[in-house]
Structures are given as C-alpha cells and as structure tokens.
Amino acid sequence: MASKLKAKAPEETTKRLKCLFYGTAGSGKTTAAIQFPKPYLIDTEGGAENAEYVAKLRAAGGSYLGPREGATDFDVLLEQVTALLSEKHDYRTLIIDPLTVVYNEMLERSADKVGTDYGKHKAEPDRKIKHLLTLLTRVDMNVIITSHAKPNWVRAKDAKGKETVISEGNTFDCYGRLDYLFDLVIEVGKRGKDRVGTVRKTRIAAFPEGEVFPFNYSEMADRYGAVTIEAEAKPESLATPDQIAEAERLVKLLNIQPDMTDKWFAKAQAESWVEMPADTIGKCIEYMRKQITA
C-alpha cells in the first residue's frame, strides 16, 4: 500500500525579514525602521511627518501614509496590505509604526459595544489582528511592526513564599500573540547616545537570543543579508471576480458546508475567496466541478 506520509527532506529557503521592534518612546524604533530600503511607512501616530523623518524617507525612496490618510483605521490598513501583496510596486519594506495605536482603538470601540467582562472586548480585535498577521506572512516584502513597550508582569514568590507579581523588564504593548508571527523580536533601547537592540526572540542564527547589538540598518543587513532584504517584491495574483462568482455558485449548488470552505481558506492563509491566490481558487473550482460530473 502506498504511504500517506507527506513530509519531505528539509531544504533551506530564502525568507523576507519579518520582525517586531518594541521599546519606550524615543528609543529609535522608527529611525531604524525607515533606514530599510524603499520603505512603505504606515504611521499611526503622525510622528514621521516631522522634517527629520521626511528627509530620511525620501533618501530611502520611501512613501508615507499617516493618520490623515486613515493609517489608524484597521480597514484602511488591511486594504493597504492587500494592495502591497497583489500589486506590482517598487517598495521593499512595509512598516506599521506602531501597531499599538490601531489595536488599542479597536479595543476601545469593542469595549463600548460588549463591555470588558472576562476580557470579551478582546475577541474581535484579536481576530482582526490575527487576520492581518496572516496576510503579512504572504507579502513578499520585509515587514517591520513596531510597538510601544509596557512592564512585563510575571508571577513570583516573595521572601515569605507567598505568590506575588513582579515586573521583569518590558514587553510589547499590543495583541498578546503578536510575537508568534515574527522570526525576530527586538527590544530597542538607549545606552548613552547609542541605540542598541536586545534580541528577545529569534529563529535566525545571526541574531542569538539575548544578544545586545548596535541597532541600525547596516548592522541588520550585514547579519541577515542585504541581497535578501533589498530584493524586488513579487506580487501575488489574487482571485478574479469571475473566479469568486464561480466558486460561490458551485458552493451553493453543491451545498458545500462552511467547515470545508474554512479548511480551504485556512490552507490558503486567506479569510475569504477575495484573498485567495488565483491558482488556489482555480484548484477549488476544478475540484467542485468534478463533484458535479462524478
């Protein structure tokens, strides 16, 4: 009998840099991020409108979208990410700076709707951020998300052996599982006049966990590989209106249940037919058509 095992011998792949920078105000997160090549900066606080940042963005061949253009609106954010995923462009680095603002605004609106008992106001914002992160894994660009910092509270025992909570440094102030997406999480800080990065999470050998290093683009490019970071972005063809209409028609005709379509969406890292790659939805349509003639 033929084996059903699908695993293959592991192979090295070249991946875009996806990283999270967090730190206190003025630590240098934005300054370092916009040094990356051809940045598309989504600035949720408006701080990068200052002359210093504008000059650096221009020098890097970047573009800017700020609060006046809807940077704090999650739907605008999702629209921009989808466009960067599917349209041909010359940008290399997507920066959302900081995501904290967008997440906190969603939490406030959700709390007004459902209250905060048992943290239920987090359900919808968390689902939306998870959706965003899934799309970011597909974008053929470097992705830098920045976040505010907050105290990292951990359980401990006091001198008498009683349970207590103490602050152990800082962590990111955003969606609680934000770090799951990233191969690299860096806490940004200052030592005198110098900016340094401390590696808090890593899947990259060139950035050992706990290491402190000079925090700037040149250092990160040397470690990760400038060729990979500066490579041209390749757009992904998404489902066409005709494909979407045909898929929806076949689902209704065959009475295909949501648990099946949900599996297809999950495998494609999409939330709907609209976000599905054109070749993938094509395979779904082909499968459904065969069910009609079977």
NUTOR-610004 format. One record per residue (C-alpha): residue in three letters; x, y, z. Coordinates in steps of 0.2 Angstrom, whole numbers, plus 5000, padded with zeros to 4 digits. Layout:
% residues N
aa;xx;yy;zz
ala;X;Y;Z
...
***
This chain:
% residues 294
aa;xx;yy;zz
met;5000;5000;5000
ala;5006;5017;4996
ser;5012;5028;5010
lys;5002;5043;5016
leu;5017;5051;5024
lys;5019;5068;5015
ala;5034;5075;5024
lys;5050;5079;5014
ala;5068;5081;5017
pro;5071;5099;5024
glu;5078;5112;5012
glu;5084;5129;5016
thr;5073;5143;5009
thr;5076;5162;5007
lys;5064;5172;5018
arg;5060;5190;5019
leu;5064;5198;5036
lys;5049;5199;5047
cys;5052;5207;5063
leu;5045;5216;5078
phe;5053;5231;5086
tyr;5047;5237;5103
gly;5053;5250;5115
thr;5049;5265;5125
ala;5046;5282;5117
gly;5062;5290;5109
ser;5071;5273;5109
gly;5074;5274;5090
lys;5062;5261;5083
thr;5056;5272;5069
thr;5073;5279;5065
ala;5080;5262;5062
ala;5065;5256;5053
ile;5064;5269;5039
gln;5083;5266;5035
phe;5077;5250;5027
pro;5076;5250;5008
lys;5062;5258;4999
pro;5050;5259;5015
tyr;5031;5260;5014
leu;5028;5268;5030
ile;5011;5267;5038
asp;5012;5279;5053
thr;4998;5278;5065
glu;5004;5292;5077
gly;5009;5305;5064
gly;5027;5307;5071
ala;5036;5304;5055
glu;5028;5319;5047
asn;5042;5329;5056
ala;5056;5336;5044
glu;5069;5324;5051
tyr;5059;5308;5046
val;5053;5316;5030
ala;5071;5318;5024
lys;5076;5300;5029
leu;5061;5293;5020
arg;5065;5302;5004
ala;5083;5297;5005
ala;5077;5279;5006
gly;5065;5280;4992
gly;5050;5278;5003
ser;5032;5283;5004
tyr;5021;5289;5019
leu;5003;5286;5024
gly;4998;5294;5040
pro;4983;5297;5052
arg;4975;5310;5040
glu;4975;5296;5026
gly;4967;5283;5038
ala;4983;5275;5045
thr;4974;5271;5061
asp;4958;5263;5053
phe;4960;5244;5053
asp;4950;5243;5036
val;4962;5255;5028
leu;4977;5246;5035
leu;4970;5229;5028
glu;4967;5237;5011
gln;4985;5244;5010
val;4992;5227;5015
thr;4982;5218;5002
ala;4987;5230;4988
leu;5005;5228;4993
leu;5003;5209;4992
ser;4994;5209;4975
glu;5000;5225;4965
lys;5017;5227;4956
his;5027;5241;4965
asp;5045;5246;4969
tyr;5044;5245;4988
arg;5054;5233;4998
thr;5049;5236;5016
leu;5032;5238;5024
ile;5032;5247;5041
ile;5017;5248;5053
asp;5023;5261;5066
pro;5016;5257;5079
leu;5003;5244;5078
thr;4998;5248;5096
val;4988;5263;5091
val;4977;5253;5079
tyr;4975;5239;5092
asn;4970;5250;5106
glu;4957;5260;5096
met;4949;5243;5091
leu;4949;5238;5110
glu;4940;5254;5115
arg;4927;5253;5102
ser;4924;5234;5106
ala;4923;5238;5124
asp;4909;5251;5121
lys;4899;5238;5112
val;4901;5222;5123
gly;4909;5228;5139
thr;4925;5222;5147
asp;4919;5207;5157
tyr;4931;5192;5156
gly;4941;5201;5143
lys;4927;5198;5130
his;4931;5215;5121
lys;4947;5207;5115
ala;4939;5194;5104
glu;4935;5204;5089
pro;4951;5215;5089
asp;4962;5199;5092
arg;4953;5191;5077
lys;4956;5206;5066
ile;4975;5207;5071
lys;4977;5188;5068
his;4969;5190;5050
leu;4982;5205;5047
leu;4997;5195;5053
thr;4991;5180;5041
leu;4992;5192;5026
leu;5008;5199;5031
thr;5016;5182;5030
arg;5011;5181;5012
val;5018;5199;5007
asp;5034;5197;4998
met;5042;5212;5007
asn;5052;5215;5023
val;5039;5218;5037
ile;5043;5228;5052
ile;5030;5231;5065
thr;5034;5242;5079
ser;5025;5243;5096
his;5025;5253;5112
ala;5033;5244;5127
lys;5024;5240;5144
pro;5030;5232;5160
asn;5032;5213;5159
trp;5022;5207;5174
val;5027;5189;5180
arg;5021;5178;5194
ala;5034;5175;5208
lys;5036;5171;5226
asp;5041;5184;5239
ala;5053;5182;5254
lys;5039;5173;5264
gly;5035;5161;5249
lys;5018;5170;5245
glu;5013;5171;5227
thr;5015;5189;5220
val;5018;5198;5204
ile;5033;5207;5199
ser;5039;5217;5184
glu;5053;5209;5174
gly;5059;5222;5161
asn;5047;5227;5147
thr;5037;5218;5133
phe;5027;5224;5118
asp;5011;5233;5121
cys;4999;5226;5108
tyr;4990;5210;5104
gly;4996;5196;5116
arg;5002;5184;5102
leu;5009;5197;5091
asp;5027;5189;5093
tyr;5021;5172;5085
leu;5022;5179;5068
phe;5040;5185;5069
asp;5057;5177;5066
leu;5065;5191;5076
val;5059;5201;5090
ile;5070;5215;5096
glu;5068;5227;5111
val;5075;5244;5107
gly;5084;5255;5120
lys;5097;5268;5123
arg;5114;5267;5131
gly;5120;5285;5132
lys;5119;5292;5115
asp;5119;5275;5106
arg;5104;5265;5101
val;5105;5246;5105
gly;5094;5231;5101
thr;5092;5216;5113
val;5086;5200;5104
arg;5071;5194;5114
lys;5065;5181;5102
thr;5074;5173;5087
arg;5073;5160;5073
ile;5089;5167;5065
ala;5106;5161;5069
ala;5114;5178;5066
phe;5104;5185;5080
pro;5107;5175;5095
glu;5094;5176;5109
gly;5099;5189;5122
glu;5112;5197;5112
val;5114;5216;5113
phe;5120;5224;5096
pro;5121;5241;5088
phe;5104;5245;5082
asn;5104;5251;5064
tyr;5100;5246;5047
ser;5118;5242;5042
glu;5121;5230;5056
met;5105;5221;5052
ala;5108;5220;5034
asp;5126;5213;5037
arg;5119;5199;5048
tyr;5103;5195;5038
gly;5110;5198;5021
ala;5107;5214;5011
val;5104;5204;4995
thr;5088;5196;5003
ile;5082;5212;5011
glu;5085;5223;4995
ala;5077;5211;4983
glu;5062;5216;4972
ala;5045;5212;4978
lys;5035;5200;4968
pro;5016;5202;4968
glu;5004;5188;4971
ser;4989;5186;4959
leu;4973;5185;4969
ala;4956;5178;4964
thr;4947;5187;4950
pro;4929;5192;4951
asp;4924;5179;4939
gln;4933;5165;4949
ile;4925;5172;4965
ala;4907;5171;4957
glu;4910;5154;4950
ala;4917;5147;4967
glu;4902;5155;4976
arg;4890;5147;4963
leu;4897;5130;4965
val;4897;5130;4984
lys;4879;5134;4984
leu;4875;5122;4970
leu;4884;5108;4979
asn;4878;5113;4996
ile;4896;5113;5002
gln;4897;5116;5021
pro;4907;5130;5029
asp;4919;5118;5038
met;4925;5113;5021
thr;4927;5130;5014
asp;4935;5136;5030
lys;4948;5122;5028
trp;4952;5129;5010
phe;4953;5146;5017
ala;4965;5141;5031
lys;4976;5132;5019
ala;4977;5147;5008
gln;4980;5159;5023
ala;4965;5168;5017
glu;4949;5173;5026
ser;4938;5173;5010
trp;4938;5170;4992
val;4943;5188;4989
glu;4960;5185;4997
met;4964;5168;4990
pro;4978;5166;4977
ala;4971;5164;4959
asp;4979;5147;4956
thr;4972;5141;4973
ile;4954;5146;4970
gly;4956;5138;4952
lys;4960;5122;4960
cys;4945;5123;4972
ile;4934;5127;4957
glu;4941;5112;4947
tyr;4938;5101;4962
met;4920;5106;4964
arg;4916;5105;4945
lys;4922;5086;4946
gln;4909;5083;4960
ile;4895;5088;4948
thr;4901;5075;4935
ala;4906;5062;4947
***
